[in-house]
Amino acid sequence: MNRLNRLFPLAVALLASPALAAGGWVSLSDQTILGPEAGMRAQVAKLRTEACQPTVRDYKTPGLAPVGGLDIDEVIRSLEKMLATFKPGDPARAGLEHSLKMAREQKENGTKVLPLPVRREKGAMTFETALRTAETLVGARGRKATGGSSSDVVAALAAESPRAALALLLAGHRAKPKDAMTLVNLAGVLTLAGLPREAIAVLDRAAELGGKLPTPGGVPGQAIALTNRGHAFLGLGRWSEAQAPLKQALSLAPDLSEARMNLSKALLCNGDVNGATRELRVALRRTIAPENSDLILKEKTPGRHGDGVGPREQSPTRRPSASLFDLSRGATFDLPQLKLPRTRREAIVMHSQYEALEQQGHAILRALGVRASAVNLSQVLDPGEMRWFKLVNGAITTSIFEPEVWPAHKAAYDAHYALDKARRPLADQRNKTIEAGMARLASVPHTCADVDTVYDDAYQTYMDALRPYLKGQEQAMARYVSARVKFETALAANLPDPAVRASKRAQIEASAKAMFYGPVVYGGVFFSEVPSLFCTEQTLPGVPLDLAELPTLDADPCGGMFSGAKVKSKVPSPALKAQGLGLSFSLSCKKVDIELSTSSLMGTDWLGGFASASLDWNGNATLFTGVKAELKLPKGVPVTGGIGAKEGVYIKFGKDGIEDAGMRVELKGSLGAGPDASTGLWEGKIEQEFGIAAAAAYWRER
């Protein structure tokens, strides 16, 4: 739940970054799966005690437990101590006694915290006092800061150092005291640092400066300021007052999920669980769309497929995959037809072939399972790619509910259940026919050929009646598998890593072939279960199965391409103006990466700036810029290696515009045994993104 309280101001601070270009949002969080509304409402209600805690701190006493104002017990003790210093008859004593009486009554009524005054209330903090408080918090060292870019502020927040971010923003204010947007950002970080009363004073000054605020990322700056104000009121525990600015922010920017998240919390802490749940469900996605357009991800009848979907209010839902993913690269997958015996005698011959085919299918499915699980995702994907993988994989695992797949899914299982329903009565009728025939033979002399005739006739009637059901199931399953594979492979093509893509295609192939080796082949097995001939000297016909080879999903858009190549260069000579400037270029089946960096900031050879661009083969691009530090083992030691860190802001672009933006932190380490890292013993990488879209997706993370 701590993440719930921390993500709101963090996301708002990011939105205020001028590094974000204007553009439409296509957020990853739009694919968030919403749980059943009743269940979510119960979850929200349980979180009230934990979530509804003010977050005001005493900057002079680090580590002091957060409170929403003045502790009532401390107030009473202070008043009692002050009262003891007044003599009876002192004119001020009566007022002090009245204040003490009121405080004791409030404590008896359950009050634990007295709210702090804000804005024009008596005793409200001034802008100058708020700045002094912030300056005190950052300390003498922080007051020496001379300014920093928005990426520096984001890097400080990524390192969970609001003091450093405050120092940079205060320096920015000193450089541009009339810049209202700097004050809006400063207010967001003040609340994050536990100083929401100061944040409101700063926001008041920003409003007094007037002028139109910029629109970072296409979001009106005024909406960001209102969101910061609402969040500051939440920090003070003033739940009702937080609602008005948050609602105003949403009227300016309906897609501003952070404002809606804050509004959800304000409603919850004010006792409106239904309203909090309603706003939360909207806030969990970046863009707004009616929930009734969501796919229902639950079948109506437990244990029975294709019988319809469950009630919307009792089912998890998500938006159709077409709203986020490219579905243009699906693969074709046509199941072959399975030959069925025409007579009892052909069934005797073909039964063992069906059983062998069934065993062969088990072996094929086991091999595909090994291929599907061969990739260790944590070693192949960075955190951002892992988040994307989970979205793609979630869409694949629930693909049957997509409009492109559901009709075929329903038809396949309708045919399967129709076969299952018809099989038993037809078998019973067959057995009765055999019993009646054998009863007739029992009263007259007969041969083994007569017995075989009774069985041949009964099974012929049975097989002729059952065959349409088997063929109906086979054809419906083939259409279902074709639709499902095309849709799921189109989804899998959105995965950027070729190894992960291959493992997912193996999983899809296994699921498709299971539908053949399961219902279809098993249908041939039980259809051909007939008694052997009674006249054993008779010759049975040779009937080959003639089964066409099942298709595979081995083909990949990156098939045959080299795994990757990387080139790095650096200007080495101090005599050159560009000394320390480096360029790296890498190309792989996964993506193209270009980075320009310098290692000469502040007169050091280990701290520098960088700017990188990454373009994958699906047309997605990521820009990442900030500061980096690298420390390497000295030359002459028997091993090579070092550690490095990057902090900065990133923007992700898709075909329809900006998909996500935020801050990213990368940590890398390597250890080599040879003259360079290419003969390394170990190399590791840790990466964490703090994205705007991720802020709205946190609820559903498992």
N, C-alpha and C positions, 0 to 999 in steps of 0.2 A: 504494500500500500504506500510505502514511502515513495515509490516511483510515481504513483498517482499524483502526489503533492509536488514532486519535483519537475515533472514533465511540462506542466502548464507554463510556468514562466520561461522555461528553457526554450520551448518552441516559439513563444512570442518574441523573445530576444532575437532568435534567428530570423524571424520574418522581417525584423527591422533592418537587417543587413542590406546595405546598398549594393552588395555583390550580386543580389538576385536580379535577373533581368525580367522585364515584364513578359508575361505569356500565360497561356492557359494551363491549368493544372490537370494532369492525368495521373492520379495518385495510386500508388500500390495499395493503399489502405482501402480503396474502393472495392477490393476483392475480399474484405473482411467478412467472415462468416458470423452472422448474428444468431445467437442462441434463441431458444424459445422465449417469448417475452415474459411469460409468467416466471420462468426460472431466473431470467436476468433481473426481474424485479425483486425476487427474493435475495439474490446476490447483493444487489445494491442496498437493500435494507440492512443486511448484515454488516455492511461496510460503514454505516453511519458513524458509529462510535470512533472507529479508527481514523476515518477520513476527516471528520469534522473537528480538527484541532487547529487553533490559531498558531501562527508561526512568527511571533514577535520575539526578538531576543535582545538581551542587554549587551550591546557591543563592548562594554567595559569588562564584561565577565564571560569570556569564551567558555562554552560548555554549559552555560546556564540553561535549564530546561525551558523550552519555548512556552510562552504564555501569550494570551491575546490581549494583554494590557497589564493592569496593576493587580498583583495577587491580593485577594481580599484579606487574607490573614496578615500579610505584610502591612496593608493599609491600616487595619485595626490596631496592630502593634505600634505603628508610627503615630497614629492619632492618640493612643493611650499614653505613649511616652511624651508627646507634645503637651497633652492635657495636664500631665503631672507638673509641668513647669509653670502653669498659670495659677495665680492666686485666686481664691474665691472672690467674686465681685468684679473680676477683670472683664471689661466689655467684650473681649474676644472669646472668652470662655464659653459663652452661650452658643455661639456659632459652631465652635469646635465640638461641643457636646452634641449638638444636633447632627453634625456630620458623622460622629462616632455612632450615634443611635441608628442613623440610616444605614451605615456600613454593616452593623450587627444584624439589622433586619434583613438586609440583602443576603447575608451569609446564611441566616436561618431559612431563607427561601430557596437556598441551593446555589446562590451565586458564588462562583469561585474566582472570577476575573472581572474587574471593572474595566469597561472599554476605554481606550485612549481617545482623546479628542482629535478630530481631524478637520481640515478646511477652516471654515469660518466659526467653528465652535470655540467656545471659551477655552483658552489654553492650547489651541491648536499649534502645531509646529510650523515655524516659518521656513521659507526656502533656504535662508542663510543658515539656520540651525541644522537643517537636513544636510546641507553640504558639509558643515563642520563635523557632523556625526559620521558621514561617509569618509571624510578625510581622517578622522580619528581611527576608524576601522582599518583603513589601508595602512596606517602607520607612516613613520617618517620616510621609510624606504619607498613606499608606494607613492608618496607625494612627490618623489623625484622623477616619476614617469613623465616623459615629454610627449606622449601621444602614441597612437597605434592605429593600425587599420582595423576594419571590421573583422578580418580574418584573425587578427591577433586577439580580439575580444572573444571570438568564437573558440579559438584554441585554448584560452584561459578557462572558458566554461567547460570545454571538453575535458580539461584536466581537473575539473571540479574545484576550481579556484575562483570563487566569486570576488574575492578580495583583489586578485590580479585584474580581473575584468573591470572592477570598480575603479582601480587605479588608472587604467587606460581610458575609461570613459570620462573620468574626472579631468584627466589631462586633455582629452578632446574638448571638454566643456571650457577649460581655461583657454584653449586655442580659439574656440568659436563659441563665445558665451551666448550668442543669439541664435544658435542652431537648435531649434526645437526638437528635431528628431534625435539628436544626441541625448537630450534630456529624457525623451520617451524611452530610449534604450537604457539609460541610466536607471530610470524608475523600475524597469523590468528586473535589472540585476539587483537593485536594492531589495526588492521583495524576495528575490532568490536568496539574498544574504540575511534575511530575517529582519528587514527594516521596512515594513510596508507603510508605516506612518510617514517615514521620510519619503517613500516613493510617491505618496499622494501629494506631498508638498512640492516635489519636483515636477509632477505632472501638472499641478496648478500653475507653476511658473511657465511650463511649456505652452499651456493654453493662453497665458497672458501675453506671451511673445507674439501670438497670432500668426497669420500666414498659412499657406497651404502646405501640409506635410507631404513628403514624397510617397510613392506607391511601390515599395519594393516587392518584387515578385507579382506585381499586379494587384497587391492587397493595399487598400487605402491606408495611409499612415494614421489617419484619425481612428480607423477601426482598431489598429494596433494599440494606440494610446488608450482607447476605451477598454480594450481587453486588459491592458496592464493595470488600469485603475480598478477594474472589477476584481482582478487577481489580488491586488493590494488589500481591498476590502475583505477578501477571503482570508488573507493572512492575519487581519485584525479580528477575525471571527465575527464580522458584521455581515451575516449571510444575506439579510434582506436588502441592504444597501448595495451589495455587489451585483444584484440582478439588473438594475436599470442600465448601468454602463455596458454590461455584457449584451443585453438585448439591443442596445443602440449599435454596438459593434456588429452584431449579426444583421442588422438592417442595412448596414453599409457593405458588409462582406459575408453573405450567407454561407460561403464555403469555408469560413475561418473556423476550422474544427476546434482550435484551442479555446476560442471564446465560448463555443458551445459546450466543451468539456467543463470549463469553469462554471458556466451557467448550470450544468447538471449538478455539479458539486454544491453550488449555492442553494439550489432547490432541495437537494437531499438534506443538507444541514439545516434547512428551514422547515423540515418535516414533510416535504412533498415528494414522497418516494415515486409516485406514478409520473409526475412531471420530470423528475431526475432521470428516470429510466427512459422516458420518451426522448429527452434531449440527448442522452448518452447514445442511444441507438442511431440517431442521426449523426452524432459527432464521430462515431467510430469509422465513418467514411469521409473522405475529403469532399467529394462532390455530392450534391443533394439529388436524390431521386426517390419517387414513392416506393415504399417497401413492397407494395403489392406487385411490383414488377420483378421482384426477386424470385429466384428459383427456390422451391421448397426441397430440402435435402433429406427428406424422410419418407419412406414408403408407408402407406396407410395400414397395411396388415402385416404384423410381425410374422416372419417366417414364410411369407408368400410374396413373390416378386411380381411387379407389373400390375398390381391390383389398384393402383392409384397412389397419390401422394397424401400425406397426413394433413391435418388441419394446420393452417398457417400459424396460428397463435401458439401451437404446441410443437412447432418444428423449427430446426435451424434453417437459415436461408442465406443465400448470397446472390450477387448479381451474375448475369450470364457471362461466360468467359469471353464472348466476343467484345465486351465492353473494355477489355484491357489487353487481350492477347491477339497476336497475329495467327489466324487460323487458315492461312492460305497454303500451308505446306504439308497437308496430310497425305499419308501413304495409302495406296489401294491394297486390299487384302481379301482375296476371294477364296473361300473354303471349297475344296473339291467335293463332288458328289460321291456318296458311299453306295456301292452296289448292294442291293438287298436280294436275298434268295427268292426265287419264284415258286419253288416247291419245297416239300419236306425233305426231299433227297438232296436238293442243292443246299438246304440249311445244314444238313448233317456235314457236308463237305466244308462249308464256309465258316462254321462255328469256331473251329480252331484258329482260322485266320483272323477272325474278329478278336479273339482272346489274345493272340500274338500282337495284333495292332494296338490293343489296349495296353499291354505291357510295354510296347515300344513307345507309346505316348507318355507313359509314366517316366521313362528314362529321358525323353526329350524335355519334358517339363522340369525334371530335376536339373538338367544341364542349363536350361534357361534361367532357373532360379539362382544357380551359382553365378552366372554372368550378371544377373540383375543386382546381386549383392556384392559384386567384386570391388566396387569403388567405395573407398572411405571418404564420405562427403566432407568431413571435418578437415581432411588433409588437402582436398582439391578446391574447395570453395572458400572464399573469404566471407565475412559476416554479411556483407551486402548481397553477395550471390546466394548465400544460404537463405536469406529472407525471400529472394526471388524464387529460389527452388521450392520453398515451402508453398508459395502461392501457386506455382505451376502444378506441383504434385497434388495439392489439395483439389485443384480443378480436375485433374486426371482421375483421382480416386472417387470423385462425385460426378463423373461425366454422364452417367446414365440419366441424370435429371435435366440435362441440356435438351432444348427443343429439337436439336439435330439428332439426338440419340434415343430419347424417351419413347417415341412411337415404335421404333424397332425393338426396343427392350420389352415393351409391353406385349407386342405381337409374338415375340419369341417365347416368352413365358406363358402366354395364353395357349400357344400351340403345345408347349411342354405339358402344361396341366391338363389340356384336352386329351393328350396321349395317355397320361397317367390315369385319367378318369375312365377312358374307354378300355384300357388294357384288362382290368380285372373282370368286368362283365363278359368280354369276349372270350377270355380264358375259361371262365366258368361254363359258358355255352359250349366251347370246344370239349371240355371234359365230360359234360353231359352227353354230347353226341357220341364220344368214344365209349362211354359206359353203355349207352343204348345199343350201339353196334356190337359190342362184345357180348352183351346179353343175348342178342339174336344168334350170334355164332355159337354160343354155349349150348344151344338146343339142337344143333345140327353138326354133322361132321364138317371140319374146316381145316385149311392148311395155313402155313405161315404167311403165304401170299394173301390169303383172305384177311388175316389180321393186319398186314401192312396196308391193305386197301382201306380198311376202316380208319386207320391212323392217317393215311394219306388224304382221304376225303375230309376228315375233321380238321386237320391242320391247314389244308388248302383253303377251306372256308374262313378259318381263323386268320390266316396270313393275308388273304385278300381283303378282309375287313380292317385289319390293323395297319396295312401298308400305307394307306392315305394319311393316317395320323403320323406315322414315322416320317414320311416324306414332307408333310406339313411342318413338323418340328425342324427337320433338317434345313428346309428352305428358309424358314423364319429365323433360325439360328444363324444361317449364313448372312442374311441381310443385317441382322443385329451386329454380328462380328464386323462386317464390312463398315457399317456406320460408326461403330465404336472405335475401331482401329484408326479410321481416317481422322476422327475428331481427336483422339488421344495422341496420335503421332504429330498432329498439327500443334497441339499444346507442347509436346516434348521438344519440338523444333525451336521453341522459345528459350530453351536452356542453352546458355552460352558455351558451356564446357563440353567438348566432344566425348570425353569419357563418361560423364554423367548422362549425356544424351544417349549414348550407346546402352548404358545400363538400364535406363528408363525404357528404351525401345525393346530391350530383351524382356523386361517385365510386361510390357504391353503385348508382346508376341506370346509370352507364356499364358497370359489371361485369354487371349484369342484362341490358342490351340487347346486350352482346357475346355472351351466350349465344344470343340470338335471331339476330342478324345473322351470327354465326359458324356454329355447327353447323346451325341450323335452315334459314337462308336458303341456306347453301352446299349443304345437302342438296337444295334445290329446283334450284339451279344445275346440279349434276352429274346429277340425275334427269332434267332436261329437255335434256341434251346429246344430241341425236339428229340424224341426217343430214337435210338438206333434202329436199323432194320431188323425185323424178326427173321427174315430169310437172309441169313448172313452170306450165302453164296452169291447174292446179287452184286453186280458191279455198279458203283456210284459214279456219277458224271464228274468230270474234272471242271471245276469252276474257279478260274483265277479272280482275285479281288480287283485287279486292274485299277488300283487307286492312284490318282495323280498326286504328285508331290505337293505337300503343303507349302505355301509361300513363307518367306522369312522377312524380317525387318532389319537385315544387316546393313542395307544401304544407308549412307549418311551424307548430308550435304558437304561435309568436310572430308569424305572418304578419299584416301590416297594423298592428302595434302601433308606436307612436312609438319612435324609437331611444333616447331617454332625456331626462331633465330633472334639474337639480341646483339646490338652493337652499342658501345659506349665510347665517348671521347671526352677529353677535358683539356682546357688550355693550361699548360703546366708552368710556364715561365713567369716569374714575378715581373719581368721586364715588359710583359705584354699587358695592355689595358684590360683585357678580358680574362686575366689570370683568375683561375678558380671557376670559370664558367664551364658548365658541362652539359652535354646533350646525350640522351640515350634514346634508342629506337628499338622496339621489339615487335615482331610479327609472328603470329601463330594462327592456328585454325580457330582459336577462340576470339582473338581481338588484335588490334593494333594499338600500341602504347608509345607515346612520345612524351619526353620530359626534358625541360630546360631548368637547370638549377645553378646556384652559385654557393660557394662555401667561404665567403669573405665578408659576412656581416659582422659589424662591431669589431673589426680587426682580428677575427679569429679564423682558423682554418677548419673548424668543426661545425660552425653554426651558419646556416644560409637560408635563402629563400628558394622556392621552387614553384613551377607551374607545369601541370601535366594534363594530357588529354588522352582519353581512351575511347576507341570506337570498335564495337563488336560487329560481327557479321549479320546481326539481326537489325542493324541500323540504329542501335542505341549508343549514345555518347555520354561520357562523364568528364567534366572539368574539375580539377582538384588543385587548389593553390593555397600556399601558406608558408610555414617555416619548417625547417628540418635540422636535425643535429645528428652527426655521425662521429663515432669514436672507434678507431681501429687499433688493433694490437701493434706494438712497435715492430719495426723491421729488425731482422736478426734473430727473432725467437723461432723455435721449431714449428710453430703453428701460425696460421693466419686466421683472421676473423675480426669481428667487432660487433657493435650494436648501433642501431639507428632508430630515430623516431621522427615522425611527421605529424604535424597538426595543422589543420586548416579547414577551409570551407569547400564544399563540393556542390555541383549542380548536375543532375542527371536529365538528359534529354531523350525523348522517344520520338516516334514519327509524328505525334500530335502535339508536341511541345514539351514543356518542363514536366517531368514525372516526379522528381523529388529534389530536395535541397537540404542542406544542413551542415553539420560539421563531422569531420572524420579524424580519428586518431589511429596511427599505424606504429607498431613497434616491431622491429626486425632484429634478428641475431643470427650470426653464422660462425662456424668454426671449421677451419680447413687444415689438412695435413700436408698440402703441397705448396708450391710457390704462389698459388692464387686460389681464390674461393671455388674455382671450377672443380677442384679435387676435394671438395669439402666433406667433412665428416658429419656435419649437422647444419641445418638451416631451418629457421622457424620464423613465423610471421603471425602477429596478432593484430587484428583490425577491428575497430568498432565505429559504427556510424550513429550519429544522433540526428536523424532526419525529421523534417517537418511531417512527412507522410507517416513515419513510424510513430510519431507522437499520438496519432489517432488510431493506430493499430494495436497499441499496447495491450488492450483489454483481452484480446483473443489469443495472445501468445501463450503457448503451452510449454 
